[in-house]
C-alpha cells in the first residue's frame, strides 16, 4: 500500500505499520440510518477496547436510542445512568 502526497508531484510513500504502545483517543459518531448499529458492532468486536480510550461519543441531544445502545456495551463509560 502507498499514499500519494499533495504538491503536484507523482510521489508515493509506502505506508509503515507501527506498533502502537499507548491508547489512542477515539471519536465515535452515532446517528440514524443504521450508523449506531454499525458502531455498536464495531465497538463490540474490538479485541482490546482499552486501546481506544478515551472515547468521545457524539450524538444529537434528542437521540435517546443511540444513547441506550451505547449504555448496553460492556465497556461503555455511560453505563449505570450517566
N, C-alpha and C positions, 0 to 999 in steps of 0.2 A: 504494500500500500504506500501511497505517497500523497503529499499535499502540494497544491500549487500556491505559490506566494504571489501576492499582488505586486504591481510595479511595472507591468508591461512586458516583463521577460517571460520566457517559457521555462523557468526554472522549477524543478520539483525537488522536494526534500523527503527522504524516507521517514516514515513515522517510527518513532522509537517507543517501545513498551518499557515503561519504567515501573518498577515495583513500588507501590505506594505504602509508606510505613505509618502515615498518620491519617486520621479520618478526614473526609472531605465534606465541606458544607454543601448541603443539597437543597434545592428548591423543588418543591412538589406542588404543581399547579393542578387544581381539581376543578371539575366543571361538568356540564351536561353533555349529552351526546355520547355517552359511553366512556368518556375520558376518566372519570373517577373509577369506574370498574377496571379499566386498564391499569391505572396507577396502583390500585389495591392489589391486583395480580402481580405486578412488578415488585412492589414492596414486600409482598408475602413470600416471594420466591428468592429474596436475597439470602445468600448463604451466610453472609456476615453483615447483618444490618447495622452493627456498631461502626462499620467503616464509612457509613453515610450519615454522619452526625456533625454538627446539629442539623436538623431538618427544619426548613421553614415551609409551612403549608399556606397556600394562597387559595382563597375561595370567596365567593360572594357572601355578603352578610346574610342573605336570605337562603343560602344553600344548606339547609339543615340535613338533607340526605347525605351529602358528601361528608359532613362533619360526623354523622353517625357511623358512616362506613369507616372513617379513619379511626374512630374510637374502638372499632371492633378488631383492629390489628393488634397482635400480641405485643409489639414493641412501640405502640403509639404513645407519644407523650400526652395525648389528650384523653387517655382512659381515666375512668373514675370521676367524670363530671367536671371538666375544666372549662 
